[in-house]
Amino acid sequence: MATINENAQWHNLRSKGIGGSEITSVLGLNPYETPYALWEKKTGRVESFAGNKFTEMGNYLEPVVAQIFEDKTGLELYGSGNNHYTHPEYSFCIGT
């Protein structure tokens, strides 16, 4: 499992666009972050959330959750989650 330091490149790539976990903030649907707060983070006006013990545990459990999803749905997930995808026409739309 990659550590936070090993994910520095991934975080750098994420900073250049809007990912799936941020779109709810853009649309005003995230009760924990306003569109303005997201803009402040994206533009470097405030520090981004560095994580905590809960997000760290979530990172460790991602492969387990993925396996459970595959077992329950019969669908296969592709990639390790470390692959970076950018929309060919809208470069600000990013995902892993």
Buried (B, 14 or more C-beta within 10 A) or exposed (E): EEEEEEBEEBEEBBBEBBBEEBEBBBEEEBEEBEBEBBEBBBEEEEEEEEEEEEEEEEBEEEEEEBEEEEEEEEEEEEEEEEEBEBEEEEEEBBBB
